[in-house]
Amino acid sequence: MKLATLKSGGRDGSLVVVSRDLSRYQKVPKIAATLQFALDNWDDVVERLQAVYIALNDNGTWDAQPFDEELCHSPLPRAYQWADGSAYINHVELVRKARNAEVPASFYTDPLMYQGGSDSFIGPRDPIYALSEEWGIDLEAEVAVITGDVPMGASVERSAEAVRLVMLVNDVSLRNLIPNELLKGFGFFQSKAASAFSPVCVTPDELGDAWQDTKLRLPLNVQINERPFGKPNAGDDMTFNFAQLVAHAAKTRELAAGTIIGSGTVSNKQGNLHGSSIDNGGVGYCCLAEVRMYETIEHGAPKTSFLKFGDSVRIEMFDAAGASIFGAIDQTVSVYEERRP
Amino acid sequence: MKLATLKSGGRDGSLVVVSRDLSRYQKVPKIAATLQFALDNWDDVVERLQAVYIALNDNGTWDAQPFDEELCHSPLPRAYQWADGSAYINHVELVRKARNAEVPASFYTDPLMYQGGSDSFIGPRDPIYALSEEWGIDLEAEVAVITGDVPMGASVERSAEAVRLVMLVNDVSLRNLIPNELLKGFGFFQSKAASAFSPVCVTPDELGDAWQDTKLRLPLNVQINERPFGKPNAGDDMTFNFAQLVAHAAKTRELAAGTIIGSGTVSNKQGNLHGSSIDNGGVGYCCLAEVRMYETIEHGAPKTSFLKFGDSVRIEMFDAAGASIFGAIDQTVSVYEERRP
C-alpha cells in the first residue's frame, strides 16, 4: 500500500491512498483523515485502506484523482518523534579518517542516534530554507521508517514487527554549525534544519524482495543541480538494520505510533575505498560532507562547496523495473521568508 | 487562565479549563477538544476559553466538575517538540567542578539545549517507569513554557511574545547512561526517560508579578519520599530567560505551535557556595546529581544514591498566598510494565 499527505486540509494535511504507479490518488476521510490518525488506529483502518489501494490499482475507485507530487506535504507534516540513526558506519569512518581519528569499537555494536526536531517538517518539493549560506547547507539522503507503538525494552524481533511504513528523507544539515554545537556536548540542535520526506510512504510488503531483514536493498539516487551525485545501495554496508535502530530507540522509553526512525546518510564502501564519485566510476555520495572528506584525505582540504542559494537536490529510489517507488524529494535552497501556518 | 488535560478521551486526552484555586474544571469540547487544537488555533479560541475561565472562577459555569489532579495527563500528553535548555549555569558549574573541569566561557552567552523525546509523555501522577535501578534514575525539576508558532530567526522580543503557557516538568534522567551516551557525541537519547508535566498549565498573566522578563520568580518545591529536598527560586541565577531559550531554538528553523521549551534543572547559588542542602540551611536541589556532585567535591565521592523502585518525587510551586499554582507532579519509581495506549 502507498500513502501520501496532501497539503490541503490544515497543519496535518489530508491522507490519500496512492496507486502503485503514482498516477492516481483517492481521499479517504471516512477511514482516516490524516496519516497520524491512521497510525494511531492502525489495526482498525489498515484493511479498509488496503481495500481502497487494491481498487485504486484496478482503476476502480469512483472519484480517484490524478496524483501530483507537487501537492504533497511530507507524509507526516509534523510528527511526535523523529530520531535519526547513523547506521552506515562507512560515513562515520570517513568523518574520522578526515581528521585522523579512530572509530571507537563500540560504534560497530551500539548505534549512534540523535533526537531530531519533528514539529514542522517541510514538504518534498518545498524550498530548503536558510538565512545564510555560511551555515554550510548540506543534504543527507536517507531511508526512514514510521513505527506503530513500541513498548520500552522491545526486542529486535518485536521492533521489526512495529515497522508500519517506509519512506525517503532529506535530513538537511548545517555543517558549519556542527563543530561548535557538538563541542557543547548536547548533540545537534541548531545544526539540523527542518527535514523533508518523500511524497509517498509505503508498507514494507510493497517493496517485495528489496525489503530484507528490515533493510531496503535498492540504490538511493541523488542528484545535485540535475547531475548524478550518488547511487549507493541502501541495503549495503548498513551496520544496523531498522529493527535494531527501533529497539535502540525504545531501550528506556516507549515509542508512540508515528515515531519516525531514520537510517542516517546512506554510504557504501567500494573495495578498499570509503567511497568514490560517480564521475570516477563509483556509486557516489548521499551528502556533500563525504566528498569533502574524501578531498581532505586526498588533497588536504575540501574543494567542493556546500549548497548555495539556488542549488537543487533530488532524491529518489526506483524499483527493479525502473519505476519511482516513493516519488521524488526535489528541493531548491532558498532564503527563508516567514510564512503563516 | 489555567488549563489541564484529562486522560479520558484518547491519546491527546480532553482539554479542560481549571479554576484559579484548582477546585473546579469545565470541559470545553465546542471550543477546543484538546490543548494542541487550542494552540493550533490560539487567536480563534483564547477569548472564549478566557470567558469560561472567568465564569468558572465566579462559580458560574453550568456543568463545572470537581477538579482532581489524579485524573490529569500532562497538559500535552504528546507534543511535536520538547527542547530542554540548561539555563541555570550553577548546575553546569557544579557538574564541571566535580570533575575538575572549567566551564567554557561561551556557556554564559550561548545556551545549552537538547532535543528531547516528546511522543509519549507520562502523566503528573503516573509512575516513573524503568526496567532497572542501575540506570541511575534521577529527577530534574524545571519550569517549561509552551509556545505558539515562531518564525526562523525570531528575535528575543518576538520569542517572548510567543510564550503561551507556563508549567512545571520532571525531566527524568538516567544518570548512569549519560557518560557513555555523551561520549558518542550525539547528545542524550536513551539517558532521558519520558518526562512528566504539572497537571495544570497557566497563561503568563496568571503569574502576576512573579513573571518578570520571561522568568518565573518563585521557589520550586521538591520533595523526595515526602521530605523537603529543594526550594530554589526559579527566578534566581537563570542565565538565559525563556525568551532567549526560545530564540535559540528558533535560530535555524521554525517552531510550530505546541513547542515545549524547558529551563533545565533549577539551581541556585548561595553566597560563595554552589548550593547547600535544606538540612544545612540552604535551598537544596532540584536533582540528585547536584547533591552527589556536592558530596564528590567535599568528600571525594557521592554518598546519596539515585532513586530506587518505590521512591517518590513531588514537585510543586506555590504563589505568594501559599496556593498551588500548577498542581503537583507526584510520581513513584516503578518497574515498567507494558501498557496498551
Interface residues (C-beta under 8 A of the other chain):
Chain A: R11 D40 R78 A79 Y80 Q81 A83 S86 P104 S106 F107 D110 L112 M113 Y114 Q115 G116 G117 S118 D119 S120 Y129 A130 L131 W135 D149 P151 M152 G153 L174 L177 N180 L182 K184 G185 F186 G187 F188 F189 Q190 S191 K192 A193 A194 H248 A249 K251 T252 R253 E254 L255 A256 A257 G258 T259 Y336 E338 R339 P341
Chain B: G10 R11 D40 R78 A79 Y80 Q81 A83 S86 P104 S106 F107 D110 L112 M113 Y114 Q115 G116 G117 S118 D119 S120 Y129 A130 L131 W135 D149 P151 M152 G153 L174 L177 N180 L182 K184 G185 F186 G187 F188 F189 Q190 S191 K192 A193 A194 H248 A249 K251 T252 R253 E254 L255 A256 A257 G258 T259 Y336 E338 R339 P341
